[in-house]
Amino acid sequence: MGGPRIREIPLRMIVPNVITVLAICAGLSGIRLAFEGRFETAVMMVLVAAFLDGIDGRTARMLKATTKFGAQMDSLADIVNFGVAPALVLYAYVLDGARGLGWIAALLFAIACGLRLARFNVMGEGPNPPGRQADYFVGVPAPAGAVLLLLPAYLGFLGVERTPVFAYVSTVYAVLVAMLLISRLPVYSGKGISTKVHRDIVLPLILMVVLYVSLLANYTWQTLSVSALIYLGSLPFGFRAYSRRAEKEGIDLEPEMADGLEATTPDPADDQGEGSADPESR
């Protein structure tokens, strides 16, 4: 009777966190399947984890259930699903053929993904960037990096033999993808695309989506391989478009976004201890 009152939480506040936890479970299950030799299922689990990790934030915004706890959970899940899981799956599949170099490549990718996500979170705390910068990521985003990293696995499922040469080539490729994650390369984000679609292209757009999903369902590894190669091939064009836009506006070529590495002055409020935090915040 005299105990603390239990605060009830709406069910809609829990749904995004459940999706995030399911994403982590899928990513970790992919790692287990990879070390059991069930590589195709392992890759599919990693892709499922990436998909779930991509919709939990959108679900939270749709349900108006965004919280600090959910944001922290999502960041931790991103490191597992976009960094650790794909790196270990690819290592178990082919990178171990390069011995120590393959393991180093897997480590570099996982660490690069963590650095990329940390930089992204810091940028999100800053002021709103100009329209030109808002349309571009700084470096390849972590979800795309995870899909790109697994390209050697897609090719292996299509019949490419896992020879020592293929292992070493995959190792070099993994390092290059890691470098793309932490690079300052402007990568078009698609955020500048209007949310409204002209009615004349609604039906063709629906048909294109149906076509891609059908190809993905029936020719999974071929579609993923082609998609990864097209994405890689689009990076120079995105950089060129950014360069032209920057030159036209007379602004420095490098994206004008802080990376969070500058020294900051400590805030006296930070010394108030844990009591200043809200225990109810997610």
N, C-alpha and C positions, 0 to 999 in steps of 0.2 A: 504493500500500500504506500509506503514511504519511499520506495525506490525511484530511480530516475525514469522519466517518461520516455518511452520508446517512440522515436519519430518514424512515421510511416513514409515510405518512398513510393511514388507512383510507378506502376509497372513499365510505363514507357521510358522511364529513366534507366531501367535495367537492360532493355533490349539491345542497345548499342554495345554495352559491355559484354553481353552474351556472345554477340557476333565477333567481337575482338578476341574473346577467349577461344571460341571455335576456330578462329584463324590461327591462333598460336598452336592449338592442338593439331590442326592440319599440317602446319609447317614441321612440327616435331615428329609427327607420324611419317612425313615424307623422309626425314632423316633416318628413322628406323627402317623403313622399307628399302631405302638405298643400301644400307649396310646388310640387309638380308638378301640383296641381289635382285629385288623386284623394282627395277629401275624405272620402267614406264609408269607404273603406279605411283612411284615416288615423285617423279616429275609432275604428274597430274595433281598430286596432293599439294605440292609447292605452288602450283598455279592456282589451285582452289584457295589456298591460304592467301595468295596475293589478291585474288578477287574479293574474298571476304574482308580483307584488310582495307580494300579500296572502297567498300560500301558502308563500313561501320560509321565513318565520319558523316557521310551523306545522310545515313539513317538518323543519326543523332540530330542533325540540323533539321531534317524533315519533321521529326517528332518533338523538336524544341527541347532536346534532352542533352545538350552539350554541357559538360561540367569539367572542372579541373582534373578530377580523378580520371574521367574518361580520356582526356587529352594525354595524360601521363601513360595510361594503359596502352593507348594507340601508338605512342612513340616507342614504347618497349616492344610492342608486337611488330612494329615496322623493322626493328633491328633483327628480330628473329626470322621473320618471314621473307624479308627482302635481302638480308645480309647473310646470316648464319645458315639458314636452311638451304638456299640454292648453292652456296659455296660448298657445303659438306656433301650435298647430293652429287654435284659435279665431280668433287674429289673422289667419292666412292666409285663413280662411273668410269672416269677416264684420267683425272689428274694424278691419281696414285701411280699411274704408269710412268710419270716423270719424277717419281721418288720425291726427294726433298723439295725440288723446285715446284712441283705440283702443290705441295702443302703450303709453301710460301705464297703461291698465287692465291690459294683459297683464303689464307689469312689476310692478305692484302685486300682482297675484295670485301671481306666481312668488315674489316676496319674502315675501309673507304666508305662503305655504306653507312656505318655509324657516324663518321665525320660528316658525310653528306646530309644526313638527317638532322644532326646537331646544327649545322649551318642553316638549314631550312627553317628550323624552329626559331633560331635567333633572328633570321630575317622577318619571320612572321610577327615578331614583337616590335619591329621598328615601324617608322612612319610609312604611310602608303606611298609606294614608288610611283613615278610618272607612268603614263599609259604605255610608253614604249617598253619600260622595264617590266611592267605588270604582265605583258604578253609573253614573257620569256622566263624560263628557268635558268638558273646559273648552274650549269653542268647538267648531265643526264639525270632525271629523277630516279629515285630508288626503285619504284615498281618497274620502270622500263629497264633499268639496269639488271634486275633479277631475271626478267624475260630474255634479255640479250645474253646474259651469262650462260644460260642453258642451251644456247645454239649448238654447241658440240654434241650435246645429248640428243637434240632433235635429229641432227645429221647421222648420229650413230644408230638411232632407231630406224632410219631410212636405209641402212645397209653399209654405212661407212665403217670399216673395220677399225677396232681400237688398237692400232699399232703403236709402237713407241714414238714414231714420228707424229702421229695424230695426237698423242698425249702431250708432246712438247709444244706442238702448234696450239693446242687448246690451252696450255699453260700461258703462253705468250698472249693469247687472245683474252684470257681472264684478267691478266694484268692490265691490258689496254682498256678493258671495260671498267676496271677499278679506277683508272686514271680519268676516264670520261666522267665518272661520278663526282670526283672532287675537282674537276677542271673548272675554269671560268667560261667555258664555252656557252654562248647563248643558245638555248634550245627552246624552240617555239612551244608554248604551253597549251595553246588553243583557247585560253581564257577570253581572248578578244572576239571570239566568234559569237555572233548574236544568238540569244536563246530563242528567237523567233525565226521560223522557217517560212519562206515564200511558198504559197500553196501549190505552185507549179512543180516544185521539186519534192513535195511530201511523198508522193507515191514512189518515185525513183529512189528516194532515200530509204524508204521502208524496204524496197526490193534489194537494195545494196546491203542493208543490215541482214536481211534474211539469207542472202547469198553468202555473206561472210560466215555467219553462224553455221550454215549448212556445210560449207567447206571445212570449217573447224571441226564439225562433228564427224564428217566422213573422211577427211584427209587431214587429221590433226597435226601430225608432225610436218607434213609438207606446208600446210598453211602457216604454222608457227615459224618455220624456217624462212619462208618468203617474207612474212611480216617483219621478222627481226632484220633481215637483209634490207628491206625497204626502209625501215626506221634508221638503220645505220647510214644508208645512202642519202637520207633526207637531211642529215645533220649539216653537211656543207651548205646545202641550200638555205637552211634556217639561219646559219651564220652569215651567209651572203645577204639575205633579206634584212637581217639586223644591222649589218654594216651599212647598207644603203640607207636605211631609215635613220641611223645615227648620223651619217654624213649629211643627209638632207636637213636634219634638225640642227646640225652644227654642234653635236654633243660628242664627248669622248666615246670611243668605241667600246671600252670595257663597261659591262653593266654596272650602273651606279648603285650597287647594293653592298652594304656592309656585311662582312663575313663573321662578325662577332668576336674577332681576335684582338680588338683594341682593348687597351687597359681601361678599366672603369674605376671610379671613385667609390669606395664602400659607403653604403647607406647606413647611417646610425640606426635606422629602424631594423636593419637586419640582425642586430645584436639583442633583440628582444626575446629571443629564444623560441621554443616550439609553441609557447602559449599564444603567440600572435597568429598562428595558423587556425583556420576554421576546420575543426574536426569533421564537420558535416559535408565539406566540399568534396566532390568526387575527384 
